């Protein structure tokens, strides 16, 4: 692919506006953008209280965790005002889509701390 000399990182025929209009990072390859991003590089820049909900079960097997303990430890060190709540009995899918009173309580407690 040839690069457009007027738009750094853009594919010829695609402008910077295409990049800005992409609704998610998944659409970028469709527009010709193939930039690797390490989300951990942005952790220290997070300037608001952060709640990390960690599913304790694997998705496909017991050790198939999307967010391993060492990643959580790193996030807690690097993100100012971050806290983690393990959600027992949940995996990466069920933590979002299945009813879970522990998850709901964690979110309620976190939000009430922000707005007493």
C-alpha positions, 0 to 999 in steps of 0.5 A, spaced: 500 500 500 502 506 498 502 512 503 499 519 502 504 524 503 499 529 506 496 524 511 501 521 516 499 514 517 493 514 512 493 510 506 492 514 499 485 515 498 483 515 505 484 522 509 485 523 516 477 524 517 476 517 515 481 515 521 477 520 526 470 517 523 472 510 525 467 508 530 472 503 533 479 500 533 476 494 529 474 499 523 481 501 522 484 495 518 478 496 514 480 503 512 487 501 511 490 503 518 494 497 521 497 501 527 499 496 533 497 499 540 499 497 547 493 499 551 498 499 557 502 505 555 496 509 556 495 507 564 498 512 567 494 517 563 488 515 566 486 521 570 479 519 573 477 513 579 477 507 575 474 500 577 477 494 574 472 488 575 476 482 574 472 475 572 475 469 576 474 464 572 476 462 565 472 463 559 474 456 555 478 453 561 479 454 568 486 458 566 483 461 560 483 468 563 482 474 559 485 479 565 491 475 568 493 477 575 499 480 573 496 484 569 491 487 574 497 488 579 500 492 573 494 496 572 493 498 580 500 500 580 500 504 574 493 507 574 492 513 579 486 511 584 484 504 581 481 499 585 480 492 583 474 487 585 474 480 583 467 477 581 467 470 583 464 465 579 464 469 573 468 469 566 469 474 561 463 473 558 458 472 564 461 478 567 458 482 562 452 479 560 449 474 566 446 477 572 451 478 577 449 481 584 456 481 586 458 485 580 452 490 581 454 491 588 461 493 586 459 498 581 454 501 585 459 502 591 464 505 586 459 510 583 457 512 590 464 513 592 464 518 587 458 522 588 456 521 596 
